[in-house]
């Protein structure tokens, strides 16, 4: 009887094993194939293909720490709502730029987004869209800086617009050593005079290029609401151990493109002391400095002014820089003022 029970139990066990082996086997799911990021070298270093597309993307930016010095420096806080009489103020900025490029039958299609966050302290901060535009076949549309944002390499010259970031549309022709373009700008937050209100329209042109050791740029703009035109010429040439820069600007009346003075001339000499150190002394003279009767009959004053300064740039290591500048301004019927800043910046 015991033997019979053993045989029956063994048969049942074998049947169960056979049934289990006949069932479908459990197989672990294989991972989805991963498309690794590919380097895109068609547009220069730093670009990579967005996975699954033929669009190349580059991520760049910088982190900046800066200490400003000057009368009531704290009034230059990022939100503009702080008062005080402190003669120094520390600020920090983080900026990230996304640049996307892809080939089309019209040439590269470019899209740029620049995000910027400024902090005067833990509470006094702002986040802004610093640029966002589309560029193809020489046409650009969006929020971007005008040619009037350009200047000499130091921090002394004052030859540009007070506001240079506009919603604009422009066309720019480019060759190897030459460019020329025209831009229509919405001057919505630029200076307003004679009772004008926002939504000014401006037209600007830019011409520039290089010829051997010489580079040049001519920029002009007309503010339709303020009925004010301005023109500026800049040039640089390599001389000895550095680069000599000269600039001149003239405005018919105070307007969006230039309003510091009726005319001004500026000069600097950027000395390449070492591979990492650049020292730039500079000076500027203003004719008819400042604006009078801004609300009713805006015009430049009869006062002149002058400005001198020194800027020092030092590359600590690759992508890590220090900059310091000090500037002194004096003139007719104005108080003299000394301003400057010290900056550390890490680019990536």
C-alpha positions in Angstrom: 0.0 0.0 0.0 2.8 2.4 0.8 4.6 1.6 -2.4 1.3 2.2 -4.4 0.9 5.6 -2.8 4.5 6.6 -3.5 4.1 5.6 -7.2 0.9 7.6 -7.5 2.4 10.7 -5.9 5.4 10.5 -8.2 3.2 10.3 -11.3 1.2 13.3 -10.2 4.4 15.3 -9.6 5.8 14.4 -13.0 2.5 15.5 -14.6 2.6 18.8 -12.9 6.2 19.4 -14.0 5.4 18.5 -17.6 2.4 20.9 -17.6 4.5 23.8 -16.3 7.2 23.2 -18.9 4.5 23.2 -21.6 3.3 26.7 -20.6 4.8 29.8 -22.2 8.1 30.8 -20.7 8.4 34.1 -18.9 10.8 36.3 -20.8 12.1 39.7 -19.5 11.3 42.7 -21.8 14.4 44.0 -23.7 15.2 47.7 -23.2 14.3 50.1 -25.9 17.3 51.0 -28.1 18.9 54.3 -26.9 19.9 57.0 -29.5 23.0 58.5 -28.1 23.6 62.2 -28.6 25.6 62.9 -31.7 28.0 65.8 -32.2 27.0 68.3 -34.8 30.0 70.1 -36.3 28.3 71.8 -39.2 27.9 75.1 -37.3 31.0 75.2 -35.1 31.9 73.7 -31.7 29.3 73.0 -28.9 26.4 71.8 -31.1 24.7 68.4 -30.8 21.8 66.8 -32.6 18.5 66.8 -30.7 17.8 63.0 -30.6 15.4 61.9 -33.3 15.8 65.2 -35.4 18.2 66.8 -37.7 18.2 70.0 -35.6 21.5 71.0 -34.0 21.3 72.6 -30.5 23.9 74.6 -28.5 23.6 75.5 -24.8 25.8 78.3 -23.6 25.7 81.1 -21.0 27.5 82.7 -18.1 27.4 83.4 -14.4 28.3 86.9 -13.3 29.1 88.4 -9.9 29.5 92.2 -9.9 30.0 94.9 -7.3 29.0 98.4 -8.5 30.4 101.6 -7.0 29.1 105.1 -7.3 26.7 107.6 -5.7 23.5 105.9 -4.5 24.6 102.7 -6.2 21.8 100.7 -4.5 19.3 102.7 -6.6 20.5 100.6 -9.6 18.9 97.5 -8.1 17.4 95.0 -10.5 13.8 95.8 -9.8 14.3 99.5 -9.4 12.1 99.8 -6.3 14.8 100.1 -3.7 16.0 103.3 -2.3 19.1 104.2 -0.3 22.3 106.1 -0.2 24.8 103.2 -0.2 27.8 103.9 -2.6 28.2 100.2 -3.4 26.0 97.3 -4.3 26.6 93.7 -5.2 24.5 91.9 -7.9 24.5 88.4 -9.4 23.3 87.3 -12.9 22.7 83.9 -14.4 22.2 83.7 -18.2 21.5 80.7 -20.5 21.3 80.8 -24.2 19.7 78.1 -26.4 20.7 78.2 -30.1 19.0 75.8 -32.6 20.1 75.4 -36.2 18.9 73.3 -39.1 19.5 73.2 -42.8 16.8 74.4 -45.2 16.6 75.2 -48.9 17.1 78.9 -47.9 20.1 78.3 -45.8 20.4 77.7 -42.0 17.3 78.3 -40.0 18.3 79.7 -36.6 16.3 80.1 -33.4 17.7 81.8 -30.3 16.3 82.0 -26.8 18.2 83.9 -24.1 17.0 83.6 -20.5 18.4 85.9 -17.8 17.9 86.1 -14.1 19.3 89.1 -12.0 19.5 89.1 -8.3 20.4 92.1 -6.0 19.6 90.0 -3.0 17.3 87.1 -2.0 14.1 89.1 -2.6 15.0 91.8 -5.1 15.2 89.7 -8.3 13.9 89.6 -11.8 13.7 87.1 -14.6 13.6 88.4 -18.1 13.6 87.2 -21.7 16.8 88.8 -22.9 16.5 87.8 -26.5 14.3 85.5 -28.6 14.4 85.6 -32.4 14.2 83.7 -35.7 16.8 84.1 -38.3 16.9 82.8 -41.9 18.4 83.9 -45.2 19.5 87.3 -43.7 16.0 88.0 -42.2 15.6 88.3 -38.4 12.4 88.8 -36.4 11.8 88.9 -32.7 13.3 90.4 -29.6 17.0 91.2 -30.1 19.7 93.9 -29.6 20.1 96.6 -32.3 23.4 97.8 -33.8 23.2 100.7 -31.4 24.1 98.3 -28.6 27.6 98.0 -30.0 30.5 100.1 -28.7 34.2 100.2 -28.1 35.8 97.4 -26.1 36.2 99.3 -22.8 33.6 100.5 -20.3 34.1 104.3 -20.7 32.4 105.2 -24.0 28.8 106.4 -23.9 27.8 106.3 -27.6 24.8 104.0 -27.7 21.0 104.1 -27.1 19.7 104.0 -23.5 17.5 101.1 -24.6 18.9 98.8 -27.3 16.6 95.7 -26.9 13.6 95.9 -29.2 10.9 93.8 -30.9 12.2 94.3 -34.5 12.4 92.9 -38.0 15.5 93.4 -40.0 17.4 92.2 -43.1 21.2 92.0 -43.1 23.4 91.1 -46.0 26.6 89.4 -45.0 29.8 88.7 -46.9 33.2 87.5 -45.6 34.4 91.0 -44.4 31.3 93.2 -44.9 27.7 93.5 -43.8 24.9 95.9 -44.4 21.3 95.9 -43.1 18.1 97.7 -42.3 15.9 97.3 -39.3 12.4 98.4 -38.2 12.2 98.7 -34.4 9.3 99.1 -32.0 10.7 101.8 -29.6 8.1 101.1 -26.9 10.3 101.6 -23.8 12.8 104.1 -25.2 13.0 107.8 -24.0 10.0 109.9 -24.9 10.0 113.7 -25.3 7.6 116.5 -26.1 4.6 114.6 -24.7 5.0 111.6 -26.9 3.7 108.2 -25.7 4.8 104.6 -26.2 4.7 102.7 -29.5 7.3 104.8 -31.3 8.6 103.3 -34.5 12.2 103.6 -35.5 14.2 102.7 -38.6 17.9 101.9 -38.3 20.7 100.9 -40.7 24.0 99.3 -40.0 27.1 99.0 -42.2 30.4 97.4 -41.1 33.3 95.2 -42.0 37.0 94.7 -41.9 39.9 95.6 -44.2 43.2 94.1 -43.0 44.0 95.4 -39.5 41.2 98.0 -39.7 37.5 97.4 -38.7 34.7 99.9 -39.0 31.0 100.3 -38.4 28.5 103.1 -39.3 25.1 103.1 -37.7 22.1 105.4 -38.1 18.6 105.6 -36.8 15.5 107.7 -37.1 12.9 107.9 -34.3 9.6 108.8 -36.1 7.6 110.0 -33.0 10.4 112.2 -31.5 11.4 113.2 -35.1 15.0 112.7 -34.1 17.8 111.2 -36.1 21.3 110.0 -35.1 24.4 108.7 -36.8 27.5 107.1 -35.4 30.8 105.9 -36.8 33.3 103.7 -35.1 36.7 102.2 -36.2 39.5 100.2 -34.7 43.1 99.6 -35.9 45.9 97.5 -34.6 48.7 99.8 -33.4 51.8 98.6 -31.6 51.0 96.3 -28.6 47.2 97.2 -28.7 44.2 98.4 -30.7 43.2 102.0 -31.1 39.5 102.7 -31.2 37.8 105.9 -32.3 34.1 106.8 -32.3 31.9 109.8 -33.1 28.1 110.3 -32.8 25.7 113.1 -33.6 22.0 113.5 -33.0 19.6 116.1 -34.5 17.4 116.1 -31.4 17.0 113.9 -28.3 15.5 110.6 -29.4 15.5 106.9 -28.9 18.7 106.2 -30.7 20.9 108.8 -28.9 20.1 111.3 -26.2 23.2 111.8 -24.1 24.3 114.9 -26.0 24.1 116.5 -29.4 27.5 115.2 -30.4 30.3 113.2 -28.8 33.7 111.8 -29.7 35.4 108.9 -27.9 38.8 107.3 -28.0 40.5 104.3 -26.3 43.7 102.2 -26.6 43.3 98.6 -25.6 46.8 97.4 -24.6 47.4 93.7 -24.8 49.8 93.6 -22.0 50.0 89.8 -21.9 48.0 86.9 -23.4 45.6 87.2 -20.4 45.8 90.9 -19.4 44.3 93.8 -21.3 44.4 97.4 -20.1 42.2 100.0 -21.8 42.5 103.7 -21.0 39.7 105.8 -22.6 38.2 109.3 -22.9 35.1 110.9 -24.2 34.0 114.5 -24.9 30.3 115.5 -25.0 29.1 118.6 -26.9 25.8 120.1 -25.6 25.5 117.5 -22.8 22.1 116.6 -21.4 18.4 117.3 -22.3 16.4 120.4 -21.3 12.6 120.9 -21.6 12.0 117.2 -22.1 8.3 117.4 -21.7 7.5 120.4 -23.9 10.3 121.4 -26.3 13.1 118.9 -25.9 16.5 120.1 -26.9 20.1 119.6 -25.9 21.6 121.9 -23.3 24.4 124.4 -23.9 26.7 122.6 -21.5 29.7 120.4 -22.4 31.2 117.5 -20.5 34.1 115.1 -20.5 34.8 111.6 -19.2 37.9 109.6 -18.6 38.3 106.0 -17.5 40.3 102.8 -17.2 39.2 99.2 -17.7 41.3 96.1 -16.9 40.4 92.7 -18.2 42.1 89.5 -16.9 41.5 85.9 -18.0 42.1 83.9 -14.8 41.7 80.5 -16.5 39.8 79.4 -19.6 36.2 80.7 -19.5 36.8 82.5 -16.2 37.4 86.3 -16.3 37.8 89.3 -14.1 37.0 92.9 -15.1 37.4 96.1 -13.2 36.7 99.7 -14.4 36.7 103.2 -13.0 35.3 106.3 -14.7 35.2 110.0 -13.9 32.7 112.4 -15.4 32.7 116.2 -15.1 31.3 119.1 -17.1 29.6 122.5 -17.1 26.9 123.0 -14.4 27.0 119.3 -13.2 28.6 117.7 -10.2 31.6 115.5 -11.0 31.0 111.8 -10.3 33.2 108.7 -10.1 31.7 105.3 -10.9 33.0 101.8 -11.5 32.5 98.1 -10.9 34.4 94.9 -10.3 33.2 91.7 -12.1 33.9 88.0 -12.0 32.3 86.0 -14.8 32.3 82.2 -15.7 31.3 81.5 -19.2 30.2 78.1 -20.6 
